[in-house]
Amino acid sequence: MPEIAYLIRPMEDADIPQVTEIDREAFPGESLFRPYTSYKQEIHNSLAHYIVACIEKGTGPKPSREDRQKKSWLKRLLGHHHLAISTSAVRNNLYSKEYIVGFAGFWTMLNEAHIIAIAVRNNYRRKGIGEGLLISVIEVATQLHANVISLEVRASNVVAQALYKKYGFRVAGNRPRYYSDNGEDAVFMSTDTITLAPFQAHFQRLKEAHSQRWEKIFTIQLA
Ligand SMILES: CC(C)(COP(=O)(O)OP(=O)(O)OC[C@H]1O[C@@H](n2cnc3c(N)ncnc32)[C@H](O)[C@@H]1OP(=O)(O)O)[C@@H](O)C(=O)NCCC(=O)NCCS
């Protein structure tokens, strides 16, 4: 199994060009925020929360033997899972070497978090990164006192629906002709109350299984 060390952190203005690239690749019919400035507005909107998953530049899905033997900057800097880092020197070092491979965004309204998007670059899919982003979304939404998380997803998007169902999202409705590019319906999905024990128990089990399966996830100051 290829090893990818990645870190999840809040999105910043400098990330917008790479995030826009991922957005256009992942949502060719309906890029979320076509104009560059819309992402900027989103990042600075206090109701919106955007995160990115980054790898060290030059590493990829199939690293050479030599690359695998090198200790990555992440491994050297962050010796263990879910470490919070605050010093600007370390942050600058991380930022200068990053390649963004995925992002996620959600809005909070009253006690609900509504997922706007989760997307991973084509070449980096099926490596646990989308799931890592969803785990972070759930964690941040919980910290922000959301009770439920909801989203719309294309009726044909069985891959994303599988990810959401794994985390306890259920189909709660249908939005006919929701997508303007091809008139496709959206499926509206929602969780049970995320602060209650049944959801949390299921979530903690999945989170633990994810960290066992995909050893290298590091999270920096998400909320
Ligand atoms: C949906 C998406 C974010 C998943 O990202 P990913 O990094 O490839 O997903 P992961 O490797 O973390 O997989 C997590 C789970 O997602 C589901 N999944 C992912 N790829 C799948 C596939 N090809 N077929 C079926 N299920 C799949 C599975 O439930 C998987 O869990 P498992 O490994 O235990 O089977 C990615 O496919 C993507 O960017 N798609 C385009 C954008 C999009 O449709 N976003 C969602 C709408 S908002």
Ligand as a Chemical Component Dictionary entry (heavy atoms), coordinates in Angstrom:
data_LIG
# 
_chem_comp.id                   LIG 
_chem_comp.type                 NON-POLYMER 
_chem_comp.pdbx_formal_charge   0 
_chem_comp.three_letter_code    LIG 
# 
loop_
_chem_comp_atom.comp_id 
_chem_comp_atom.atom_id 
_chem_comp_atom.alt_atom_id 
_chem_comp_atom.type_symbol 
_chem_comp_atom.charge 
_chem_comp_atom.model_Cartn_x 
_chem_comp_atom.model_Cartn_y 
_chem_comp_atom.model_Cartn_z 
_chem_comp_atom.pdbx_ordinal 
LIG C1  C1  C 0 -15.808 11.323 -2.873 1  
LIG C2  C2  C 0 -14.298 11.489 -2.734 2  
LIG C3  C3  C 0 -14.022 12.796 -1.988 3  
LIG C4  C4  C 0 -13.721 10.304 -1.923 4  
LIG O1  O1  O 0 -12.356 10.575 -1.680 5  
LIG P1  P1  P 0 -11.264 9.404  -1.555 6  
LIG O2  O2  O 0 -10.052 9.993  -0.952 7  
LIG O3  O3  O 0 -11.085 8.711  -2.845 8  
LIG O4  O4  O 0 -12.005 8.407  -0.544 9  
LIG P2  P2  P 0 -11.327 7.435  0.528  10 
LIG O5  O5  O 0 -10.190 6.720  -0.065 11 
LIG O6  O6  O 0 -11.074 8.203  1.766  12 
LIG O7  O7  O 0 -12.523 6.383  0.765  13 
LIG C5  C5  C 0 -13.389 6.487  1.869  14 
LIG C6  C6  C 0 -14.684 5.764  1.590  15 
LIG O8  O8  O 0 -15.348 6.379  0.466  16 
LIG C7  C7  C 0 -16.028 5.349  -0.285 17 
LIG N1  N1  N 0 -15.386 5.237  -1.607 18 
LIG C8  C8  C 0 -14.330 5.938  -2.048 19 
LIG N2  N2  N 0 -14.053 5.621  -3.328 20 
LIG C9  C9  C 0 -14.952 4.680  -3.687 21 
LIG C10 C10 C 0 -15.195 3.954  -4.897 22 
LIG N3  N3  N 0 -14.445 4.144  -5.990 23 
LIG N4  N4  N 0 -16.229 3.083  -4.921 24 
LIG C11 C11 C 0 -17.011 2.893  -3.838 25 
LIG N5  N5  N 0 -16.827 3.542  -2.645 26 
LIG C12 C12 C 0 -15.805 4.433  -2.580 27 
LIG C13 C13 C 0 -15.882 4.062  0.505  28 
LIG O9  O9  O 0 -16.938 4.012  1.446  29 
LIG C14 C14 C 0 -14.556 4.309  1.219  30 
LIG O10 O10 O 0 -14.424 3.526  2.380  31 
LIG P3  P3  P 0 -13.711 2.076  2.260  32 
LIG O11 O11 O 0 -12.287 2.355  1.835  33 
LIG O12 O12 O 0 -13.829 1.530  3.640  34 
LIG O13 O13 O 0 -14.471 1.328  1.196  35 
LIG C15 C15 C 0 -13.602 11.506 -4.124 36 
LIG O14 O14 O 0 -14.041 10.387 -4.863 37 
LIG C16 C16 C 0 -13.876 12.771 -4.946 38 
LIG O15 O15 O 0 -13.175 13.759 -4.823 39 
LIG N6  N6  N 0 -14.908 12.713 -5.812 40 
LIG C17 C17 C 0 -15.243 13.873 -6.665 41 
LIG C18 C18 C 0 -15.875 14.985 -5.889 42 
LIG C19 C19 C 0 -17.163 14.536 -5.207 43 
LIG O16 O16 O 0 -17.971 13.845 -5.803 44 
LIG N7  N7  N 0 -17.339 14.967 -3.946 45 
LIG C20 C20 C 0 -18.510 14.636 -3.169 46 
LIG C21 C21 C 0 -19.650 15.508 -3.472 47 
LIG S1  S1  S 0 -19.684 16.927 -2.424 48 
# 
loop_
_chem_comp_bond.comp_id 
_chem_comp_bond.atom_id_1 
_chem_comp_bond.atom_id_2 
_chem_comp_bond.value_order 
_chem_comp_bond.pdbx_ordinal 
LIG C1  C2  SING 1  
LIG C2  C3  SING 2  
LIG C2  C4  SING 3  
LIG C2  C15 SING 4  
LIG C4  O1  SING 5  
LIG O1  P1  SING 6  
LIG P1  O2  DOUB 7  
LIG P1  O3  SING 8  
LIG P1  O4  SING 9  
LIG O4  P2  SING 10 
LIG P2  O5  DOUB 11 
LIG P2  O6  SING 12 
LIG P2  O7  SING 13 
LIG O7  C5  SING 14 
LIG C5  C6  SING 15 
LIG C6  O8  SING 16 
LIG C6  C14 SING 17 
LIG O8  C7  SING 18 
LIG C7  N1  SING 19 
LIG C7  C13 SING 20 
LIG N1  C8  SING 21 
LIG N1  C12 SING 22 
LIG C8  N2  DOUB 23 
LIG N2  C9  SING 24 
LIG C9  C10 SING 25 
LIG C9  C12 DOUB 26 
LIG C10 N3  SING 27 
LIG C10 N4  DOUB 28 
LIG N4  C11 SING 29 
LIG C11 N5  DOUB 30 
LIG N5  C12 SING 31 
LIG C13 O9  SING 32 
LIG C13 C14 SING 33 
LIG C14 O10 SING 34 
LIG O10 P3  SING 35 
LIG P3  O11 DOUB 36 
LIG P3  O12 SING 37 
LIG P3  O13 SING 38 
LIG C15 O14 SING 39 
LIG C15 C16 SING 40 
LIG C16 O15 DOUB 41 
LIG C16 N6  SING 42 
LIG N6  C17 SING 43 
LIG C17 C18 SING 44 
LIG C18 C19 SING 45 
LIG C19 O16 DOUB 46 
LIG C19 N7  SING 47 
LIG N7  C20 SING 48 
LIG C20 C21 SING 49 
LIG C21 S1  SING 50 
# 
